[in-house]
Amino acid sequence: MTATSEVSHLPSLGAHTRTEVGRELEATLLELVDLSLLGKQLQLSLSGPLAPVLHRHLDEHAAVACGPVEDQAVVSLLVQFLAAVTERTRGRLSRLGGLDVVSQQVLIEVVRQLEQQLWMVRAQLPAGSSSHQGAREARR
């Protein structure tokens, strides 16, 4: 019988693979924390007719803004940040696929949540706005 102190609780991946997977997951975590902080800051400085609607969505996002920020500017900024983080996370998905499918599944859920948030924020943009069209074209 093996002593408890000798048993490793690390995933059955090689050390190099574990390090690479850790880097990809850590990069995503850092971006999600940044996004969260951005959303909180924007939430505190939001003004305009969309403020009540956006206020509840911004708890899940992050950024740095000084003074009141017009609601449409907040929406455009969030669309840009969410789209960029989503695309970078999608890039990590393909890299993780070759390393560890379990970790890849974690990022699939992260992308699903990000895209849901992106859809909800994008819905606040006026139909003819350049951010709305640009975001739509980026997904094509």
N, CA, C and O atoms as CSV, one atom per row, in Angstrom:
chain,resi,resn,atom,element,x,y,z
A,1,MET,N,N,0.835,-1.175,0.000
A,1,MET,CA,C,0.000,0.000,0.000
A,1,MET,C,C,0.884,1.244,0.000
A,1,MET,O,O,1.890,1.286,0.708
A,2,THR,N,N,0.525,2.237,-0.772
A,2,THR,CA,C,1.309,3.459,-0.893
A,2,THR,C,C,0.938,4.425,0.218
A,2,THR,O,O,-0.236,4.586,0.553
A,3,ALA,N,N,1.952,5.065,0.784
A,3,ALA,CA,C,1.708,6.061,1.825
A,3,ALA,C,C,1.013,7.273,1.211
A,3,ALA,O,O,1.282,7.626,0.062
A,4,THR,N,N,0.130,7.906,1.962
A,4,THR,CA,C,-0.634,9.052,1.487
A,4,THR,C,C,0.268,10.192,1.027
A,4,THR,O,O,-0.061,10.880,0.061
A,5,SER,N,N,1.388,10.403,1.691
A,5,SER,CA,C,2.278,11.509,1.335
A,5,SER,C,C,2.940,11.319,-0.024
A,5,SER,O,O,3.427,12.286,-0.610
A,6,GLU,N,N,2.967,10.075,-0.542
A,6,GLU,CA,C,3.589,9.810,-1.831
A,6,GLU,C,C,2.618,9.916,-3.002
A,6,GLU,O,O,3.049,9.934,-4.155
A,7,VAL,N,N,1.330,9.987,-2.733
A,7,VAL,CA,C,0.331,10.035,-3.792
A,7,VAL,C,C,0.201,11.460,-4.317
A,7,VAL,O,O,0.027,12.406,-3.548
A,8,SER,N,N,0.287,11.598,-5.626
A,8,SER,CA,C,0.156,12.907,-6.257
A,8,SER,C,C,-1.299,13.146,-6.641
A,8,SER,O,O,-1.960,12.251,-7.170
A,9,HIS,N,N,-1.793,14.335,-6.381
A,9,HIS,CA,C,-3.161,14.688,-6.743
A,9,HIS,C,C,-3.193,15.560,-7.991
A,9,HIS,O,O,-4.206,16.193,-8.287
A,10,LEU,N,N,-2.093,15.590,-8.714
A,10,LEU,CA,C,-2.037,16.351,-9.959
A,10,LEU,C,C,-2.684,15.544,-11.072
A,10,LEU,O,O,-2.708,14.315,-11.005
A,11,PRO,N,N,-3.212,16.212,-12.101
A,11,PRO,CA,C,-3.782,15.470,-13.238
A,11,PRO,C,C,-2.732,14.557,-13.862
A,11,PRO,O,O,-1.532,14.802,-13.742
A,12,SER,N,N,-3.188,13.522,-14.519
A,12,SER,CA,C,-2.269,12.545,-15.105
A,12,SER,C,C,-1.650,13.039,-16.404
A,12,SER,O,O,-1.432,12.253,-17.327
A,13,LEU,N,N,-1.369,14.313,-16.481
A,13,LEU,CA,C,-0.703,14.905,-17.637
A,13,LEU,C,C,0.785,15.011,-17.338
A,13,LEU,O,O,1.186,15.055,-16.175
A,14,GLY,N,N,1.586,15.051,-18.362
A,14,GLY,CA,C,3.011,15.264,-18.161
A,14,GLY,C,C,3.256,16.670,-17.624
A,14,GLY,O,O,2.400,17.544,-17.764
A,15,ALA,N,N,4.393,16.889,-17.024
A,15,ALA,CA,C,4.705,18.186,-16.405
A,15,ALA,C,C,4.655,19.311,-17.432
A,15,ALA,O,O,4.124,20.385,-17.146
A,16,HIS,N,N,5.201,19.080,-18.624
A,16,HIS,CA,C,5.189,20.113,-19.661
A,16,HIS,C,C,3.749,20.446,-20.083
A,16,HIS,O,O,3.388,21.617,-20.199
A,17,THR,N,N,2.947,19.427,-20.308
A,17,THR,CA,C,1.552,19.634,-20.716
A,17,THR,C,C,0.789,20.354,-19.615
A,17,THR,O,O,0.019,21.274,-19.891
A,18,ARG,N,N,0.996,19.943,-18.375
A,18,ARG,CA,C,0.332,20.582,-17.238
A,18,ARG,C,C,0.692,22.070,-17.170
A,18,ARG,O,O,-0.165,22.906,-16.884
A,19,THR,N,N,1.953,22.393,-17.433
A,19,THR,CA,C,2.402,23.786,-17.421
A,19,THR,C,C,1.725,24.582,-18.536
A,19,THR,O,O,1.265,25.700,-18.304
A,20,GLU,N,N,1.660,24.018,-19.742
A,20,GLU,CA,C,1.021,24.693,-20.876
A,20,GLU,C,C,-0.470,24.911,-20.616
A,20,GLU,O,O,-0.997,25.993,-20.871
A,21,VAL,N,N,-1.137,23.891,-20.115
A,21,VAL,CA,C,-2.562,24.009,-19.799
A,21,VAL,C,C,-2.763,25.091,-18.743
A,21,VAL,O,O,-3.680,25.905,-18.851
A,22,GLY,N,N,-1.918,25.101,-17.738
A,22,GLY,CA,C,-1.995,26.100,-16.677
A,22,GLY,C,C,-1.848,27.513,-17.215
A,22,GLY,O,O,-2.555,28.423,-16.782
A,23,ARG,N,N,-0.929,27.699,-18.161
A,23,ARG,CA,C,-0.734,29.031,-18.771
A,23,ARG,C,C,-1.988,29.498,-19.494
A,23,ARG,O,O,-2.399,30.651,-19.358
A,24,GLU,N,N,-2.591,28.607,-20.259
A,24,GLU,CA,C,-3.799,28.965,-21.021
A,24,GLU,C,C,-4.955,29.302,-20.078
A,24,GLU,O,O,-5.664,30.286,-20.292
A,25,LEU,N,N,-5.144,28.500,-19.051
A,25,LEU,CA,C,-6.232,28.749,-18.104
A,25,LEU,C,C,-5.978,30.011,-17.285
A,25,LEU,O,O,-6.904,30.773,-17.007
A,26,GLU,N,N,-4.724,30.229,-16.900
A,26,GLU,CA,C,-4.388,31.420,-16.129
A,26,GLU,C,C,-4.611,32.694,-16.945
A,26,GLU,O,O,-5.115,33.687,-16.420
A,27,ALA,N,N,-4.244,32.669,-18.211
A,27,ALA,CA,C,-4.451,33.840,-19.076
A,27,ALA,C,C,-5.942,34.171,-19.169
A,27,ALA,O,O,-6.326,35.340,-19.139
A,28,THR,N,N,-6.770,33.145,-19.281
A,28,THR,CA,C,-8.215,33.363,-19.337
A,28,THR,C,C,-8.731,33.918,-18.014
A,28,THR,O,O,-9.543,34.843,-18.001
A,29,LEU,N,N,-8.270,33.363,-16.922
A,29,LEU,CA,C,-8.687,33.842,-15.604
A,29,LEU,C,C,-8.340,35.315,-15.411
A,29,LEU,O,O,-9.162,36.085,-14.914
A,30,LEU,N,N,-7.135,35.711,-15.798
A,30,LEU,CA,C,-6.723,37.109,-15.661
A,30,LEU,C,C,-7.605,38.036,-16.497
A,30,LEU,O,O,-7.978,39.117,-16.044
A,31,GLU,N,N,-7.935,37.613,-17.711
A,31,GLU,CA,C,-8.815,38.438,-18.541
A,31,GLU,C,C,-10.213,38.547,-17.948
A,31,GLU,O,O,-10.841,39.603,-18.029
A,32,LEU,N,N,-10.703,37.470,-17.358
A,32,LEU,CA,C,-12.033,37.510,-16.747
A,32,LEU,C,C,-12.051,38.418,-15.521
A,32,LEU,O,O,-13.038,39.114,-15.281
A,33,VAL,N,N,-10.970,38.417,-14.745
A,33,VAL,CA,C,-10.871,39.321,-13.596
A,33,VAL,C,C,-10.832,40.767,-14.077
A,33,VAL,O,O,-11.516,41.623,-13.517
A,34,ASP,N,N,-10.036,41.050,-15.112
A,34,ASP,CA,C,-9.984,42.401,-15.690
A,34,ASP,C,C,-11.369,42.845,-16.163
A,34,ASP,O,O,-11.782,43.977,-15.914
A,35,LEU,N,N,-12.077,41.951,-16.842
A,35,LEU,CA,C,-13.403,42.256,-17.343
A,35,LEU,C,C,-14.367,42.554,-16.188
A,35,LEU,O,O,-15.200,43.457,-16.278
A,36,SER,N,N,-14.243,41.799,-15.128
A,36,SER,CA,C,-15.078,42.010,-13.946
A,36,SER,C,C,-14.830,43.376,-13.322
A,36,SER,O,O,-15.774,44.085,-12.974
A,37,LEU,N,N,-13.575,43.739,-13.184
A,37,LEU,CA,C,-13.235,45.041,-12.616
A,37,LEU,C,C,-13.698,46.181,-13.516
A,37,LEU,O,O,-14.157,47.214,-13.028
A,38,LEU,N,N,-13.580,45.997,-14.819
A,38,LEU,CA,C,-14.049,46.995,-15.775
A,38,LEU,C,C,-15.544,47.226,-15.611
A,38,LEU,O,O,-16.001,48.366,-15.535
A,39,GLY,N,N,-16.283,46.162,-15.557
A,39,GLY,CA,C,-17.730,46.261,-15.408
A,39,GLY,C,C,-18.140,46.966,-14.134
A,39,GLY,O,O,-19.072,47.770,-14.145
A,40,LYS,N,N,-17.464,46.680,-13.042
A,40,LYS,CA,C,-17.785,47.325,-11.771
A,40,LYS,C,C,-17.523,48.817,-11.845
A,40,LYS,O,O,-18.338,49.609,-11.371
A,41,GLN,N,N,-16.409,49.216,-12.429
A,41,GLN,CA,C,-16.085,50.635,-12.550
A,41,GLN,C,C,-17.084,51.352,-13.448
A,41,GLN,O,O,-17.539,52.450,-13.127
A,42,LEU,N,N,-17.423,50.733,-14.569
A,42,LEU,CA,C,-18.408,51.343,-15.465
A,42,LEU,C,C,-19.773,51.449,-14.803
A,42,LEU,O,O,-20.495,52.426,-14.999
A,43,GLN,N,N,-20.113,50.450,-14.027
A,43,GLN,CA,C,-21.390,50.455,-13.329
A,43,GLN,C,C,-21.492,51.640,-12.378
A,43,GLN,O,O,-22.554,52.248,-12.249
A,44,LEU,N,N,-20.398,51.963,-11.718
A,44,LEU,CA,C,-20.395,53.061,-10.756
A,44,LEU,C,C,-20.451,54.427,-11.421
A,44,LEU,O,O,-20.855,55.401,-10.785
A,45,SER,N,N,-20.055,54.521,-12.689
A,45,SER,CA,C,-20.001,55.824,-13.351
A,45,SER,C,C,-21.007,55.954,-14.491
A,45,SER,O,O,-20.879,56.857,-15.318
A,46,LEU,N,N,-21.990,55.086,-14.553
A,46,LEU,CA,C,-22.964,55.046,-15.637
A,46,LEU,C,C,-24.042,56.112,-15.488
A,46,LEU,O,O,-24.560,56.330,-14.393
A,47,SER,N,N,-24.379,56.782,-16.603
A,47,SER,CA,C,-25.487,57.727,-16.618
A,47,SER,C,C,-26.193,57.642,-17.962
A,47,SER,O,O,-25.586,57.243,-18.956
A,48,GLY,N,N,-27.464,58.011,-18.003
A,48,GLY,CA,C,-28.227,58.004,-19.243
A,48,GLY,C,C,-29.452,57.134,-19.141
A,48,GLY,O,O,-29.647,56.443,-18.141
A,49,PRO,N,N,-30.288,57.158,-20.175
A,49,PRO,CA,C,-31.565,56.421,-20.122
A,49,PRO,C,C,-31.410,54.898,-20.019
A,49,PRO,O,O,-32.314,54.230,-19.516
A,50,LEU,N,N,-30.307,54.346,-20.476
A,50,LEU,CA,C,-30.105,52.892,-20.379
A,50,LEU,C,C,-29.467,52.470,-19.061
A,50,LEU,O,O,-29.251,51.279,-18.832
A,51,ALA,N,N,-29.164,53.432,-18.191
A,51,ALA,CA,C,-28.469,53.134,-16.935
A,51,ALA,C,C,-29.146,52.035,-16.124
A,51,ALA,O,O,-28.455,51.121,-15.674
A,52,PRO,N,N,-30.470,52.076,-15.912
A,52,PRO,CA,C,-31.089,51.012,-15.108
A,52,PRO,C,C,-30.931,49.619,-15.724
A,52,PRO,O,O,-30.691,48.645,-15.010
A,53,VAL,N,N,-31.066,49.527,-17.053
A,53,VAL,CA,C,-30.942,48.236,-17.737
A,53,VAL,C,C,-29.506,47.724,-17.667
A,53,VAL,O,O,-29.272,46.550,-17.377
A,54,LEU,N,N,-28.548,48.610,-17.935
A,54,LEU,CA,C,-27.145,48.214,-17.953
A,54,LEU,C,C,-26.592,47.937,-16.561
A,54,LEU,O,O,-25.688,47.118,-16.397
A,55,HIS,N,N,-27.131,48.615,-15.573
A,55,HIS,CA,C,-26.592,48.497,-14.215
A,55,HIS,C,C,-26.507,47.037,-13.763
A,55,HIS,O,O,-25.498,46.617,-13.196
A,56,ARG,N,N,-27.554,46.276,-14.012
A,56,ARG,CA,C,-27.543,44.878,-13.554
A,56,ARG,C,C,-26.596,44.006,-14.368
A,56,ARG,O,O,-26.057,43.029,-13.848
A,57,HIS,N,N,-26.383,44.350,-15.657
A,57,HIS,CA,C,-25.467,43.573,-16.491
A,57,HIS,C,C,-24.003,43.857,-16.161
A,57,HIS,O,O,-23.144,42.995,-16.346
A,58,LEU,N,N,-23.726,45.043,-15.683
A,58,LEU,CA,C,-22.334,45.447,-15.473
A,58,LEU,C,C,-21.690,44.787,-14.261
A,58,LEU,O,O,-20.469,44.849,-14.113
A,59,ASP,N,N,-22.459,44.171,-13.409
A,59,ASP,CA,C,-21.870,43.459,-12.278
A,59,ASP,C,C,-20.929,42.360,-12.745
A,59,ASP,O,O,-20.046,41.941,-11.996
A,60,GLU,N,N,-21.108,41.887,-13.983
A,60,GLU,CA,C,-20.317,40.776,-14.502
A,60,GLU,C,C,-19.183,41.218,-15.423
A,60,GLU,O,O,-18.549,40.373,-16.055
A,61,HIS,N,N,-18.917,42.487,-15.511
A,61,HIS,CA,C,-17.894,43.013,-16.412
A,61,HIS,C,C,-16.895,43.881,-15.655
A,61,HIS,O,O,-17.041,44.091,-14.450
A,62,ALA,N,N,-15.850,44.401,-16.378
A,62,ALA,CA,C,-14.844,45.225,-15.692
A,62,ALA,C,C,-14.134,46.229,-16.591
A,62,ALA,O,O,-13.990,45.976,-17.787
A,63,ALA,N,N,-13.669,47.402,-16.034
A,63,ALA,CA,C,-12.889,48.427,-16.758
A,63,ALA,C,C,-12.586,49.613,-15.877
A,63,ALA,O,O,-13.074,49.696,-14.750
A,64,VAL,N,N,-11.784,50.533,-16.381
A,64,VAL,CA,C,-11.449,51.749,-15.664
A,64,VAL,C,C,-12.074,52.919,-16.421
A,64,VAL,O,O,-11.828,53.083,-17.616
A,65,ALA,N,N,-12.884,53.735,-15.735
A,65,ALA,CA,C,-13.478,54.927,-16.360
A,65,ALA,C,C,-13.564,55.998,-15.293
A,65,ALA,O,O,-13.808,55.681,-14.129
A,66,CYS,N,N,-13.370,57.268,-15.659
A,66,CYS,CA,C,-13.400,58.375,-14.699
A,66,CYS,C,C,-14.623,59.233,-14.965
A,66,CYS,O,O,-14.892,59.604,-16.107
A,67,GLY,N,N,-15.361,59.547,-13.914
A,67,GLY,CA,C,-16.526,60.403,-14.041
A,67,GLY,C,C,-17.669,59.698,-14.748
A,67,GLY,O,O,-17.561,58.520,-15.085
A,68,PRO,N,N,-18.778,60.423,-14.977
A,68,PRO,CA,C,-19.924,59.813,-15.656
A,68,PRO,C,C,-19.579,59.409,-17.084
A,68,PRO,O,O,-18.893,60.138,-17.801
A,69,VAL,N,N,-20.057,58.249,-17.481
A,69,VAL,CA,C,-19.839,57.747,-18.835
A,69,VAL,C,C,-21.214,57.519,-19.442
A,69,VAL,O,O,-22.054,56.839,-18.853
A,70,GLU,N,N,-21.444,58.090,-20.628
A,70,GLU,CA,C,-22.734,57.955,-21.285
A,70,GLU,C,C,-23.037,56.484,-21.561
A,70,GLU,O,O,-22.145,55.705,-21.898
A,71,ASP,N,N,-24.303,56.120,-21.412
A,71,ASP,CA,C,-24.703,54.725,-21.527
A,71,ASP,C,C,-24.307,54.083,-22.858
A,71,ASP,O,O,-23.843,52.943,-22.862
A,72,GLN,N,N,-24.473,54.774,-23.982
A,72,GLN,CA,C,-24.104,54.194,-25.274
A,72,GLN,C,C,-22.600,53.976,-25.389
A,72,GLN,O,O,-22.155,53.027,-26.035
A,73,ALA,N,N,-21.820,54.851,-24.764
A,73,ALA,CA,C,-20.365,54.668,-24.755
A,73,ALA,C,C,-20.008,53.427,-23.949
A,73,ALA,O,O,-19.098,52.685,-24.319
A,74,VAL,N,N,-20.721,53.196,-22.846
A,74,VAL,CA,C,-20.492,52.008,-22.021
A,74,VAL,C,C,-20.811,50.750,-22.819
A,74,VAL,O,O,-20.049,49.784,-22.805
A,75,VAL,N,N,-21.934,50.772,-23.508
A,75,VAL,CA,C,-22.327,49.609,-24.307
A,75,VAL,C,C,-21.279,49.325,-25.378
A,75,VAL,O,O,-20.856,48.180,-25.539
A,76,SER,N,N,-20.860,50.342,-26.102
A,76,SER,CA,C,-19.849,50.149,-27.149
A,76,SER,C,C,-18.542,49.622,-26.582
A,76,SER,O,O,-17.921,48.731,-27.162
A,77,LEU,N,N,-18.127,50.173,-25.452
A,77,LEU,CA,C,-16.894,49.731,-24.800
A,77,LEU,C,C,-17.000,48.269,-24.360
A,77,LEU,O,O,-16.079,47.480,-24.568
A,78,LEU,N,N,-18.118,47.925,-23.759
A,78,LEU,CA,C,-18.307,46.538,-23.325
A,78,LEU,C,C,-18.329,45.568,-24.496
A,78,LEU,O,O,-17.762,44.479,-24.410
A,79,VAL,N,N,-18.974,45.950,-25.581
A,79,VAL,CA,C,-19.006,45.094,-26.763
A,79,VAL,C,C,-17.580,44.847,-27.252
A,79,VAL,O,O,-17.217,43.715,-27.570
A,80,GLN,N,N,-16.783,45.897,-27.310
A,80,GLN,CA,C,-15.403,45.757,-27.766
A,80,GLN,C,C,-14.600,44.838,-26.850
A,80,GLN,O,O,-13.909,43.935,-27.321
A,81,PHE,N,N,-14.692,45.070,-25.530
A,81,PHE,CA,C,-13.936,44.254,-24.579
A,81,PHE,C,C,-14.403,42.806,-24.577
A,81,PHE,O,O,-13.586,41.887,-24.618
A,82,LEU,N,N,-15.718,42.601,-24.531
A,82,LEU,CA,C,-16.243,41.233,-24.520
A,82,LEU,C,C,-15.880,40.476,-25.796
A,82,LEU,O,O,-15.507,39.304,-25.737
A,83,ALA,N,N,-15.987,41.135,-26.942
A,83,ALA,CA,C,-15.649,40.477,-28.209
A,83,ALA,C,C,-14.169,40.098,-28.242
A,83,ALA,O,O,-13.819,39.009,-28.696
A,84,ALA,N,N,-13.306,40.982,-27.767
A,84,ALA,CA,C,-11.864,40.707,-27.778
A,84,ALA,C,C,-11.520,39.544,-26.847
A,84,ALA,O,O,-10.760,38.651,-27.222
A,85,VAL,N,N,-12.074,39.553,-25.639
A,85,VAL,CA,C,-11.799,38.469,-24.687
A,85,VAL,C,C,-12.349,37.150,-25.221
A,85,VAL,O,O,-11.710,36.106,-25.087
A,86,THR,N,N,-13.527,37.200,-25.823
A,86,THR,CA,C,-14.128,35.981,-26.385
A,86,THR,C,C,-13.250,35.405,-27.483
A,86,THR,O,O,-13.014,34.198,-27.516
A,87,GLU,N,N,-12.769,36.244,-28.373
A,87,GLU,CA,C,-11.922,35.756,-29.469
A,87,GLU,C,C,-10.603,35.176,-28.953
A,87,GLU,O,O,-10.152,34.140,-29.440
A,88,ARG,N,N,-9.988,35.831,-27.979
A,88,ARG,CA,C,-8.733,35.295,-27.417
A,88,ARG,C,C,-8.988,33.964,-26.708
A,88,ARG,O,O,-8.164,33.052,-26.781
A,89,THR,N,N,-10.113,33.853,-26.032
A,89,THR,CA,C,-10.436,32.601,-25.347
A,89,THR,C,C,-10.707,31.497,-26.363
A,89,THR,O,O,-10.325,30.347,-26.148
A,90,ARG,N,N,-11.366,31.842,-27.468
A,90,ARG,CA,C,-11.573,30.853,-28.534
A,90,ARG,C,C,-10.234,30.341,-29.083
A,90,ARG,O,O,-10.103,29.159,-29.403
A,91,GLY,N,N,-9.252,31.224,-29.189
A,91,GLY,CA,C,-7.921,30.804,-29.631
A,91,GLY,C,C,-7.304,29.810,-28.666
A,91,GLY,O,O,-6.628,28.867,-29.078
A,92,ARG,N,N,-7.539,30.024,-27.389
A,92,ARG,CA,C,-7.011,29.091,-26.384
A,92,ARG,C,C,-7.713,27.743,-26.459
A,92,ARG,O,O,-7.120,26.712,-26.140
A,93,LEU,N,N,-8.966,27.748,-26.879
A,93,LEU,CA,C,-9.714,26.492,-27.012
A,93,LEU,C,C,-9.011,25.522,-27.943
A,93,LEU,O,O,-8.849,24.345,-27.619
A,94,SER,N,N,-8.597,26.013,-29.089
A,94,SER,CA,C,-7.944,25.123,-30.056
A,94,SER,C,C,-6.599,24.634,-29.533
A,94,SER,O,O,-6.233,23.479,-29.751
A,95,ARG,N,N,-5.864,25.496,-28.848
A,95,ARG,CA,C,-4.581,25.064,-28.289
A,95,ARG,C,C,-4.782,24.016,-27.203
A,95,ARG,O,O,-4.020,23.053,-27.116
A,96,LEU,N,N,-5.813,24.203,-26.372
A,96,LEU,CA,C,-6.061,23.237,-25.303
A,96,LEU,C,C,-6.566,21.903,-25.833
A,96,LEU,O,O,-6.351,20.865,-25.207
A,97,GLY,N,N,-7.236,21.921,-26.984
A,97,GLY,CA,C,-7.745,20.682,-27.561
A,97,GLY,C,C,-6.660,19.640,-27.769
A,97,GLY,O,O,-6.901,18.443,-27.613
A,98,GLY,N,N,-5.468,20.095,-28.120
A,98,GLY,CA,C,-4.354,19.180,-28.320
A,98,GLY,C,C,-3.633,18.813,-27.036
A,98,GLY,O,O,-2.789,17.917,-27.029
A,99,LEU,N,N,-3.960,19.499,-25.952
A,99,LEU,CA,C,-3.270,19.250,-24.679
A,99,LEU,C,C,-4.128,18.489,-23.673
A,99,LEU,O,O,-3.692,17.490,-23.101
A,100,ASP,N,N,-5.353,18.971,-23.464
A,100,ASP,CA,C,-6.212,18.391,-22.424
A,100,ASP,C,C,-7.660,18.749,-22.710
A,100,ASP,O,O,-8.063,19.901,-22.546
A,101,VAL,N,N,-8.441,17.768,-23.136
A,101,VAL,CA,C,-9.830,18.032,-23.509
A,101,VAL,C,C,-10.697,18.435,-22.314
A,101,VAL,O,O,-11.693,19.137,-22.489
A,102,VAL,N,N,-10.338,18.004,-21.115
A,102,VAL,CA,C,-11.098,18.399,-19.931
A,102,VAL,C,C,-10.955,19.905,-19.705
A,102,VAL,O,O,-11.948,20.588,-19.451
A,103,SER,N,N,-9.748,20.420,-19.795
A,103,SER,CA,C,-9.525,21.858,-19.663
A,103,SER,C,C,-10.177,22.612,-20.820
A,103,SER,O,O,-10.676,23.723,-20.641
A,104,GLN,N,N,-10.171,22.009,-21.999
A,104,GLN,CA,C,-10.837,22.624,-23.138
A,104,GLN,C,C,-12.328,22.782,-22.858
A,104,GLN,O,O,-12.924,23.791,-23.235
A,105,GLN,N,N,-12.930,21.808,-22.207
A,105,GLN,CA,C,-14.347,21.890,-21.865
A,105,GLN,C,C,-14.630,23.040,-20.895
A,105,GLN,O,O,-15.690,23.661,-20.965
A,106,VAL,N,N,-13.697,23.322,-20.001
A,106,VAL,CA,C,-13.843,24.454,-19.086
A,106,VAL,C,C,-13.928,25.747,-19.889
A,106,VAL,O,O,-14.782,26.593,-19.625
A,107,LEU,N,N,-13.044,25.897,-20.866
A,107,LEU,CA,C,-13.049,27.108,-21.675
A,107,LEU,C,C,-14.252,27.175,-22.606
A,107,LEU,O,O,-14.705,28.268,-22.943
A,108,ILE,N,N,-14.775,26.038,-23.023
A,108,ILE,CA,C,-15.996,26.047,-23.828
A,108,ILE,C,C,-17.129,26.685,-23.028
A,108,ILE,O,O,-17.905,27.474,-23.569
A,109,GLU,N,N,-17.224,26.351,-21.760
A,109,GLU,CA,C,-18.253,26.957,-20.901
A,109,GLU,C,C,-17.990,28.444,-20.698
A,109,GLU,O,O,-18.932,29.237,-20.673
A,110,VAL,N,N,-16.738,28.832,-20.553
A,110,VAL,CA,C,-16.391,30.251,-20.411
A,110,VAL,C,C,-16.817,31.017,-21.661
A,110,VAL,O,O,-17.413,32.089,-21.557
A,111,VAL,N,N,-16.518,30.477,-22.837
A,111,VAL,CA,C,-16.899,31.126,-24.092
A,111,VAL,C,C,-18.421,31.215,-24.197
A,111,VAL,O,O,-18.951,32.235,-24.638
A,112,ARG,N,N,-19.114,30.174,-23.801
A,112,ARG,CA,C,-20.581,30.200,-23.834
A,112,ARG,C,C,-21.120,31.348,-22.986
A,112,ARG,O,O,-22.015,32.076,-23.418
A,113,GLN,N,N,-20.578,31.510,-21.785
A,113,GLN,CA,C,-21.013,32.591,-20.896
A,113,GLN,C,C,-20.647,33.961,-21.468
A,113,GLN,O,O,-21.455,34.888,-21.421
A,114,LEU,N,N,-19.445,34.089,-22.003
A,114,LEU,CA,C,-19.021,35.358,-22.594
A,114,LEU,C,C,-19.914,35.741,-23.773
A,114,LEU,O,O,-20.316,36.897,-23.902
A,115,GLU,N,N,-20.222,34.775,-24.625
A,115,GLU,CA,C,-21.053,35.068,-25.784
A,115,GLU,C,C,-22.476,35.412,-25.384
A,115,GLU,O,O,-23.122,36.222,-26.048
A,116,GLN,N,N,-22.972,34.821,-24.322
A,116,GLN,CA,C,-24.290,35.182,-23.814
A,116,GLN,C,C,-24.292,36.630,-23.318
A,116,GLN,O,O,-25.213,37.391,-23.612
A,117,GLN,N,N,-23.257,37.001,-22.567
A,117,GLN,CA,C,-23.143,38.370,-22.095
A,117,GLN,C,C,-22.988,39.341,-23.264
A,117,GLN,O,O,-23.588,40.416,-23.270
A,118,LEU,N,N,-22.189,38.959,-24.242
A,118,LEU,CA,C,-21.984,39.799,-25.416
A,118,LEU,C,C,-23.308,40.023,-26.152
A,118,LEU,O,O,-23.600,41.140,-26.579
A,119,TRP,N,N,-24.089,38.987,-26.298
A,119,TRP,CA,C,-25.382,39.109,-26.955
A,119,TRP,C,C,-26.282,40.073,-26.179
A,119,TRP,O,O,-26.928,40.929,-26.784
A,120,MET,N,N,-26.335,39.948,-24.852
A,120,MET,CA,C,-27.201,40.802,-24.035
A,120,MET,C,C,-26.764,42.259,-24.094
A,120,MET,O,O,-27.605,43.156,-24.158
A,121,VAL,N,N,-25.465,42.500,-24.073
A,121,VAL,CA,C,-24.973,43.883,-24.130
A,121,VAL,C,C,-25.176,44.446,-25.533
A,121,VAL,O,O,-25.608,45.588,-25.688
A,122,ARG,N,N,-24.865,43.648,-26.556
A,122,ARG,CA,C,-25.024,44.090,-27.941
A,122,ARG,C,C,-26.476,44.455,-28.256
A,122,ARG,O,O,-26.730,45.334,-29.080
A,123,ALA,N,N,-27.415,43.793,-27.613
A,123,ALA,CA,C,-28.832,44.078,-27.838
A,123,ALA,C,C,-29.200,45.494,-27.405
A,123,ALA,O,O,-30.238,46.010,-27.818
A,124,GLN,N,N,-28.375,46.127,-26.585
A,124,GLN,CA,C,-28.626,47.490,-26.127
A,124,GLN,C,C,-28.171,48.542,-27.135
A,124,GLN,O,O,-28.515,49.716,-26.999
A,125,LEU,N,N,-27.408,48.137,-28.139
A,125,LEU,CA,C,-26.919,49.081,-29.148
A,125,LEU,C,C,-28.028,49.444,-30.130
A,125,LEU,O,O,-28.861,48.602,-30.466
A,126,PRO,N,N,-28.041,50.687,-30.587
A,126,PRO,CA,C,-28.995,51.045,-31.645
A,126,PRO,C,C,-28.691,50.223,-32.898
A,126,PRO,O,O,-27.530,49.924,-33.179
A,127,ALA,N,N,-29.712,49.864,-33.637
A,127,ALA,CA,C,-29.562,48.984,-34.803
A,127,ALA,C,C,-28.565,49.493,-35.833
A,127,ALA,O,O,-27.884,48.682,-36.461
A,128,GLY,N,N,-28.452,50.784,-36.032
A,128,GLY,CA,C,-27.563,51.309,-37.055
A,128,GLY,C,C,-26.185,51.692,-36.567
A,128,GLY,O,O,-25.396,52.236,-37.341
A,129,SER,N,N,-25.865,51.429,-35.310
A,129,SER,CA,C,-24.571,51.874,-34.771
A,129,SER,C,C,-23.420,51.088,-35.384
A,129,SER,O,O,-23.568,49.921,-35.747
A,130,SER,N,N,-22.271,51.748,-35.492
A,130,SER,CA,C,-21.096,51.099,-36.092
A,130,SER,C,C,-20.585,49.972,-35.209
A,130,SER,O,O,-20.081,48.975,-35.727
A,131,SER,N,N,-20.700,50.101,-33.883
A,131,SER,CA,C,-20.268,49.026,-32.986
A,131,SER,C,C,-21.127,47.791,-33.172
A,131,SER,O,O,-20.633,46.665,-33.124
A,132,HIS,N,N,-22.430,48.011,-33.388
A,132,HIS,CA,C,-23.355,46.901,-33.587
A,132,HIS,C,C,-23.031,46.175,-34.882
A,132,HIS,O,O,-22.985,44.946,-34.916
A,133,GLN,N,N,-22.804,46.941,-35.958
A,133,GLN,CA,C,-22.474,46.345,-37.245
A,133,GLN,C,C,-21.085,45.728,-37.217
A,133,GLN,O,O,-20.882,44.637,-37.750
A,134,GLY,N,N,-20.130,46.410,-36.604
A,134,GLY,CA,C,-18.768,45.888,-36.534
A,134,GLY,C,C,-18.710,44.594,-35.756
A,134,GLY,O,O,-17.987,43.669,-36.126
A,135,ALA,N,N,-19.473,44.528,-34.676
A,135,ALA,CA,C,-19.504,43.318,-33.865
A,135,ALA,C,C,-20.133,42.174,-34.657
A,135,ALA,O,O,-19.683,41.031,-34.569
A,136,ARG,N,N,-21.174,42.485,-35.430
A,136,ARG,CA,C,-21.805,41.464,-36.247
A,136,ARG,C,C,-20.859,40.952,-37.327
A,136,ARG,O,O,-20.794,39.752,-37.591
A,137,GLU,N,N,-20.128,41.872,-37.949
A,137,GLU,CA,C,-19.189,41.485,-39.005
A,137,GLU,C,C,-18.029,40.690,-38.454
A,137,GLU,O,O,-17.508,39.814,-39.145
A,138,ALA,N,N,-17.602,40.968,-37.223
A,138,ALA,CA,C,-16.491,40.242,-36.614
A,138,ALA,C,C,-16.847,38.784,-36.398
A,138,ALA,O,O,-15.974,37.917,-36.433
A,139,ARG,N,N,-18.139,38.506,-36.172
A,139,ARG,CA,C,-18.574,37.129,-35.939
A,139,ARG,C,C,-18.690,36.336,-37.226
A,139,ARG,O,O,-18.723,35.106,-37.179
A,140,ARG,N,N,-18.756,37.006,-38.391
A,140,ARG,CA,C,-18.899,36.294,-39.677
A,140,ARG,C,C,-17.653,35.623,-40.078
A,140,ARG,O,O,-17.607,34.984,-41.129
